[in-house]
Amino acid sequence: MNETRKNEGLQALGAKTRYRDDYAPEVLESFQNQHPENDYWVRFNCPEFTSLCPITGQPDFGEIRISYIPAERMVESKSLKLYLFSFRNHGDFHEDCVNIIMKDLIKLMNPKYIEVTGFFVPRGGISIQPFANYGIPGTKWERMAEERLMRREG
């Protein structure tokens, strides 16, 4: 790990992995974006996302896709993995999971723009694909969020 990253106090990166068995937004860590003047995409795919149905307690399986345009801070990928894993025993509807993930990441790093999509495996013959996005209010990123939401197709 380079000196810049070491000085940021990241805990998860390079440490022994401890998996949480409950929803744990506190495991999320961020670091300084080295190129805040540039607009660029960062994308994460988590094809093995699991959570629990809040009614039946049965496991739900799906893929979570996160795309964002960073501002000053970025999410550290190992902490993101541990965070997403913490949903394993968390009971929430698919739509809630997607919105919670987005809001936790906004709180962590205040990106210029972010979108989170869930592609959940069918249960009872129906698949659900919730999408949530956000752009900084009063900026072109807010307009982008509106446009991407309105043009969104299932």
Number of C-alpha atoms within 10 A of each C-alpha: 7 6 7 11 12 12 9 12 12 16 15 18 16 9 9 8 11 8 13 16 13 14 18 16 19 10 18 23 24 19 19 17 15 12 12 15 10 11 12 12 11 12 13 14 15 16 14 11 21 21 24 19 16 13 9 8 13 12 14 19 20 20 17 24 18 21 16 24 20 24 20 16 18 22 20 17 15 18 21 21 17 21 23 24 22 21 22 19 18 20 21 18 14 24 15 13 21 24 19 16 21 21 17 15 23 18 9 18 20 20 21 21 23 25 22 25 23 25 19 20 15 13 10 6 6 8 12 15 17 18 20 20 22 24 22 17 12 8 10 13 18 17 15 16 20 15 11 14 15 9 9 9 6 7
